[in-house]
Amino acid sequence: MEQDPRPDTPAPPDAGPRRTPVSYADAGVDLDAAERSVAMLGDIVRRATRPEVLGGIGGFGGLFAFDTTRYREPVLVSSTDGVGTKVDLARQLGVLDTIGQDLVAMVVDDLVVTGAEPLFFNDYLSVGSLDVDRVADVVRGIADGCALAGCALVGGETAEHPGLLGADEFDLAGFGVGVVERDAILGPDRVQAGDALIAMPSSGLHSNGYSLVRRVVAGLDLAADHGLGAPLGELLLTPTRIHAPDCLALVESAEARVHAFSHITGGGLPGNLPRVLPDHLGAVVDTSSWRWPDIVTWLAEEGPIDEAEMWRTFNCGVGMVAVVDPADAERAVELLVSRGVAAWRMGEVVESGGATADTVHLMP
């Protein structure tokens, strides 16, 4: 009798009723919306470009033909940041076309403190549910910010995360690259006692301290002006001023010898000025040389928030500080004023016992 070469196999179990297949859309991810979003964003991204950019969006990476012949010894500088909980106020108010400028400002103004020219930018947007128009509003703000900063928006990622984020919730982050000559890098090694501190005004709260802001304004009518002359919500969403072009104009001018810049973000003046001071130097800031913006004063009173807490949480009206040779202080202010920046001399660098948090002395 011939043997069957196939091994004995048990009969398959009863699979039961046929189940309905599931899809990515059933899990909350709309691939069709993602494709529409990419198509819509093409025209927006093209508004923020530079001659060095190759190709368009939709590829796996952004292409930037870096021209090494423009530099003797180029150093690339990178920075990444987000906007923090300011995005929650933007979501609540349904105002999404300025939050992108906040993102760009936080990154490029960190790049420029080294003296670097911002070259290109990438964004990451995470959403609970992909609404094409809402995404376009956010990216439009990013593109506008890049255009203001003079850098190219070379790519980005929009990710839909249902279940992790609520349907109308979102968060965003950005990454930028700039370039500076090695022998032109700014920083603490250039700063000397007697250097002048030149302040550039902020446009408001910028993008720091919003966890505290949201606690103070919880339950308040954001559409009311609360004596501020404009709706509270509108003032809280004022986009962050992009200082990079003005900083670069100051660096490139023969009018002023710039030794360092300090971007006034989280930590305020006490937390950020020491970052550009060598160990043996401190800074004295004349706080009577300017008045806090109305929104800052209002927050302090409404909180209430102690003055020391205000200084270390908010920029209190100063978005960027240039540290310049004292002989050039007046010319530096004049140059910035000629560019529409209401700059002023706010203090000086002094001898100190060490670079700790108390090396910035706020003198009324």
C-alpha positions as CSV (number, residue, x, y, z in Angstrom):
1,M,0.0,0.0,0.0
2,E,1.5,3.4,-1.0
3,Q,2.1,5.8,1.8
4,D,0.7,9.4,1.7
5,P,3.8,11.7,1.9
6,R,1.8,14.5,3.5
7,P,1.9,14.6,7.3
8,D,-1.3,14.3,9.1
9,T,-2.8,17.7,9.9
10,P,-5.7,18.4,12.1
11,A,-8.8,20.0,10.5
12,P,-8.9,23.8,10.9
13,P,-11.0,25.0,13.8
14,D,-14.3,26.5,13.1
15,A,-13.5,30.2,12.4
16,G,-16.9,31.3,13.3
17,P,-18.7,34.2,11.6
18,R,-16.6,36.2,9.2
19,R,-15.4,39.5,10.9
20,T,-15.5,42.9,9.2
21,P,-12.0,44.0,8.3
22,V,-10.7,47.1,10.1
23,S,-8.8,50.0,8.5
24,Y,-6.5,52.8,9.6
25,A,-9.5,55.2,9.3
26,D,-11.4,53.0,11.8
27,A,-8.5,53.7,14.2
28,G,-8.9,57.4,13.7
29,V,-6.2,58.1,11.1
30,D,-7.4,59.7,7.8
31,L,-4.9,58.9,5.1
32,D,-6.9,60.7,2.5
33,A,-6.9,63.9,4.6
34,A,-3.1,63.5,4.9
35,E,-2.7,63.4,1.2
36,R,-4.9,66.5,0.8
37,S,-2.9,68.3,3.4
38,V,0.4,67.6,1.6
39,A,-1.1,68.9,-1.6
40,M,-2.4,72.1,0.0
41,L,0.9,72.8,1.9
42,G,3.0,72.9,-1.3
43,D,2.1,76.5,-2.2
44,I,2.4,77.6,1.4
45,V,5.9,76.2,1.9
46,R,7.1,77.7,-1.4
47,R,6.6,81.2,0.2
48,A,9.6,80.5,2.5
49,T,12.5,79.5,0.4
50,R,16.1,80.4,-0.5
51,P,18.1,79.9,-3.7
52,E,20.0,77.0,-2.1
53,V,16.8,74.8,-1.7
54,L,16.5,71.9,-4.2
55,G,13.2,70.2,-5.0
56,G,10.0,70.6,-3.1
57,I,8.0,69.0,-0.3
58,G,6.9,65.4,-0.3
59,G,10.3,63.7,-0.4
60,F,11.9,61.9,2.5
61,G,14.2,64.8,3.2
62,G,14.7,68.4,2.5
63,L,17.6,69.3,0.2
64,F,19.8,72.4,0.8
65,A,22.8,73.0,-1.5
66,F,25.1,74.7,1.1
67,D,27.5,77.1,-0.7
68,T,30.8,76.5,1.1
69,T,32.6,79.1,-1.2
70,R,30.9,81.9,0.7
71,Y,32.8,81.0,3.9
72,R,36.4,80.6,4.9
73,E,35.7,78.2,7.8
74,P,31.9,77.7,8.2
75,V,30.4,76.3,11.4
76,L,26.9,74.9,11.3
77,V,24.7,75.8,14.3
78,S,21.5,73.8,15.2
79,S,18.6,74.5,17.5
80,T,15.3,72.9,18.4
81,D,12.3,74.2,20.4
82,G,8.6,74.3,20.8
83,V,5.9,76.8,21.8
84,G,4.8,75.2,25.0
85,T,1.4,75.6,26.5
86,K,0.7,78.7,24.4
87,V,-0.7,76.2,21.9
88,D,-3.6,75.4,24.3
89,L,-4.7,79.1,24.3
90,A,-4.5,79.2,20.5
91,R,-6.6,76.0,20.4
92,Q,-9.2,77.4,22.8
93,L,-9.5,80.7,20.8
94,G,-9.4,79.0,17.4
95,V,-6.5,81.3,16.3
96,L,-3.9,79.1,14.6
97,D,-2.3,81.3,12.0
98,T,0.2,83.0,14.3
99,I,1.4,80.1,16.5
100,G,3.8,79.1,13.8
101,Q,5.7,82.4,13.9
102,D,6.2,81.7,17.6
103,L,7.8,78.4,16.8
104,V,10.2,79.9,14.2
105,A,11.1,82.8,16.5
106,M,12.0,80.5,19.4
107,V,14.4,78.5,17.2
108,V,16.1,81.2,14.9
109,D,16.6,83.6,17.8
110,D,18.5,80.9,19.6
111,L,20.6,80.4,16.5
112,V,21.5,84.1,16.0
113,V,22.9,84.5,19.5
114,T,26.0,82.8,18.2
115,G,26.1,85.2,15.2
116,A,24.7,82.5,12.9
117,E,22.5,83.3,9.9
118,P,19.5,80.9,9.9
119,L,19.5,78.8,6.8
120,F,16.7,76.3,6.9
121,F,13.9,75.0,9.1
122,N,11.8,71.8,9.7
123,D,8.6,71.5,11.6
124,Y,6.8,68.7,13.4
125,L,3.0,69.0,14.0
126,S,1.2,66.4,16.0
127,V,-2.7,66.5,15.9
128,G,-5.5,64.5,17.4
129,S,-7.5,64.6,14.3
130,L,-6.2,65.9,10.9
131,D,-8.2,68.9,9.8
132,V,-6.6,70.1,6.6
133,D,-7.6,73.8,7.0
134,R,-6.4,73.9,10.6
135,V,-3.0,72.3,9.6
136,A,-2.7,74.8,6.8
137,D,-3.2,77.7,9.2
138,V,-0.4,76.5,11.5
139,V,2.0,75.8,8.6
140,R,1.1,79.2,7.0
141,G,2.3,80.8,10.3
142,I,5.5,78.8,10.2
143,A,6.2,79.8,6.5
144,D,5.5,83.4,7.3
145,G,7.9,83.2,10.3
146,C,10.6,81.6,8.1
147,A,10.2,84.4,5.5
148,L,10.6,87.0,8.2
149,A,13.7,85.2,9.5
150,G,15.2,84.8,6.0
151,C,15.4,81.0,6.2
152,A,13.8,78.3,4.1
153,L,11.1,75.9,5.2
154,V,12.5,72.7,3.7
155,G,10.2,70.1,5.2
156,G,8.2,68.9,8.1
157,E,5.9,66.2,9.4
158,T,2.3,66.2,10.3
159,A,1.3,63.2,12.5
160,E,-2.2,62.2,13.5
161,H,-2.4,60.7,17.0
162,P,-6.0,59.7,17.8
163,G,-6.4,58.5,21.3
164,L,-3.2,60.2,22.4
165,L,-4.5,63.7,21.7
166,G,-8.1,65.0,21.8
167,A,-9.7,65.7,18.4
168,D,-8.9,69.4,18.4
169,E,-5.6,69.2,20.4
170,F,-2.2,69.7,18.8
171,D,1.4,70.3,19.6
172,L,4.3,71.4,17.5
173,A,8.1,71.6,17.5
174,G,10.7,73.0,15.2
175,F,14.4,72.4,14.2
176,G,16.6,74.9,12.5
177,V,20.2,75.2,11.1
178,G,22.3,78.3,10.7
179,V,25.9,79.1,9.8
180,V,28.6,81.3,11.2
181,E,32.3,81.8,10.5
182,R,34.4,80.0,13.1
183,D,36.3,83.2,14.0
184,A,33.0,85.2,14.2
185,I,31.2,83.0,16.8
186,L,29.8,85.2,19.5
187,G,29.7,84.3,23.2
188,P,31.1,84.7,26.7
189,D,34.8,84.6,25.6
190,R,34.3,88.0,23.8
191,V,32.5,89.7,26.7
192,Q,34.4,92.2,28.8
193,A,33.7,94.4,31.9
194,G,32.2,97.7,30.8
195,D,30.4,96.3,27.8
196,A,27.0,97.9,27.2
197,L,23.8,96.0,27.3
198,I,21.4,97.0,24.5
199,A,17.8,95.9,24.9
200,M,15.5,95.0,22.0
201,P,11.8,95.1,23.0
202,S,9.6,92.0,23.0
203,S,6.3,92.0,21.2
204,G,4.6,90.8,24.4
205,L,5.0,87.6,26.4
206,H,6.5,85.7,23.4
207,S,6.3,82.0,24.2
208,N,7.3,81.5,27.8
209,G,5.5,81.3,31.1
210,Y,2.2,80.2,29.6
211,S,1.5,77.5,32.2
212,L,1.4,80.3,34.8
213,V,-0.6,82.5,32.4
214,R,-3.2,79.9,31.9
215,R,-3.6,79.5,35.6
216,V,-4.1,83.2,36.1
217,V,-6.6,83.6,33.3
218,A,-8.6,80.3,34.0
219,G,-12.3,81.2,34.1
220,L,-11.8,84.7,32.7
221,D,-13.5,86.0,29.5
222,L,-10.7,86.0,27.0
223,A,-12.8,88.1,24.6
224,A,-13.0,91.0,27.2
225,D,-10.3,93.6,27.3
226,H,-10.0,93.7,31.2
227,G,-8.9,97.4,30.9
228,L,-6.1,96.5,28.5
229,G,-7.5,98.2,25.5
230,A,-7.7,95.0,23.4
231,P,-9.2,91.5,24.0
232,L,-7.1,89.6,26.6
233,G,-6.9,86.5,24.3
234,E,-5.6,88.6,21.4
235,L,-2.9,90.1,23.6
236,L,-1.9,86.7,24.9
237,L,-1.5,85.3,21.4
238,T,0.6,88.2,20.1
239,P,3.2,86.4,17.9
240,T,6.8,86.4,19.1
241,R,9.0,89.0,17.5
242,I,11.7,87.5,15.3
243,H,14.9,89.4,16.2
244,A,17.3,87.4,14.0
245,P,17.4,89.9,11.0
246,D,18.1,92.9,13.3
247,C,20.8,91.0,15.2
248,L,22.5,90.1,12.0
249,A,22.3,93.7,10.7
250,L,24.0,94.8,13.9
251,V,26.7,92.1,13.6
252,E,27.4,93.0,9.9
253,S,27.4,96.7,10.5
254,A,30.7,98.6,10.9
255,E,28.9,100.7,13.5
256,A,29.0,98.4,16.4
257,R,31.3,95.6,17.7
258,V,28.9,93.0,19.1
259,H,30.4,90.5,21.6
260,A,27.3,88.5,22.4
261,F,23.5,88.2,22.3
262,S,21.1,86.9,25.0
263,H,17.7,85.6,23.9
264,I,15.4,86.3,26.8
265,T,13.2,83.2,27.0
266,G,12.3,81.0,30.0
267,G,14.1,82.2,33.0
268,G,13.8,85.9,32.0
269,L,16.7,88.3,32.3
270,P,18.1,86.7,35.5
271,G,18.2,83.2,33.9
272,N,19.5,84.1,30.4
273,L,22.0,87.0,30.7
274,P,24.4,84.8,32.8
275,R,24.5,82.3,29.9
276,V,26.6,84.8,27.8
277,L,28.8,86.0,30.7
278,P,32.2,84.6,31.6
279,D,32.7,83.3,35.2
280,H,34.3,86.5,36.5
281,L,31.7,88.9,35.1
282,G,28.1,89.8,36.0
283,A,25.6,92.4,34.8
284,V,23.8,95.4,36.2
285,V,20.4,96.1,34.6
286,D,18.7,99.5,35.1
287,T,15.1,98.4,35.4
288,S,13.9,102.0,35.4
289,S,15.1,102.4,31.8
290,W,11.8,100.9,30.5
291,R,8.3,100.1,31.7
292,W,6.8,96.7,31.6
293,P,4.2,96.1,28.8
294,D,0.6,96.5,30.1
295,I,-0.1,92.7,29.7
296,V,2.9,92.0,32.0
297,T,1.8,94.4,34.7
298,W,-1.8,93.1,34.4
299,L,-0.7,89.5,35.0
300,A,1.4,90.5,38.0
301,E,-1.6,92.3,39.6
302,E,-4.2,89.7,38.5
303,G,-2.2,86.7,39.7
304,P,-1.1,88.1,42.0
305,I,2.5,87.2,41.1
306,D,5.6,88.4,43.1
307,E,8.0,90.7,41.3
308,A,10.9,88.3,41.6
309,E,8.7,85.5,40.1
310,M,7.8,87.8,37.2
311,W,11.4,88.6,36.4
312,R,12.4,84.9,36.3
313,T,9.3,83.7,34.4
314,F,8.6,86.4,31.8
315,N,10.8,88.6,29.5
316,C,9.1,91.6,31.1
317,G,9.4,93.6,27.8
318,V,12.9,92.6,26.7
319,G,13.1,90.0,23.9
320,M,16.8,90.1,23.1
321,V,19.9,91.8,24.6
322,A,23.0,92.7,22.6
323,V,26.3,92.9,24.5
324,V,28.4,95.5,22.7
325,D,31.6,97.5,23.1
326,P,30.8,100.5,25.3
327,A,32.2,102.9,22.7
328,D,29.7,101.6,20.2
329,A,26.6,101.6,22.4
330,E,25.0,104.8,21.0
331,R,25.6,103.8,17.4
332,A,24.1,100.3,18.0
333,V,21.0,101.8,19.4
334,E,20.8,104.2,16.4
335,L,21.2,101.4,13.9
336,L,18.4,99.4,15.5
337,V,16.1,102.4,15.8
338,S,16.7,103.0,12.1
339,R,15.3,99.5,11.5
340,G,12.2,100.2,13.5
341,V,13.4,98.5,16.7
342,A,12.8,100.7,19.7
343,A,16.1,99.7,21.3
344,W,17.7,101.3,24.4
345,R,20.8,101.0,26.7
346,M,19.7,99.0,29.7
347,G,22.8,98.3,31.7
348,E,26.4,97.1,31.6
349,V,28.7,94.2,32.3
350,V,30.6,94.4,35.6
351,E,33.1,92.5,37.6
352,S,31.5,89.7,39.6
353,G,32.4,86.8,41.9
354,G,31.1,84.1,39.7
355,A,28.5,83.3,37.0
356,T,25.6,82.2,39.2
357,A,22.0,83.1,39.0
358,D,22.5,86.2,41.1
359,T,25.1,87.7,38.7
360,V,22.4,89.8,37.1
361,H,21.6,92.6,39.4
362,L,18.2,94.3,38.7
363,M,18.7,97.9,39.9
364,P,15.6,100.1,40.1
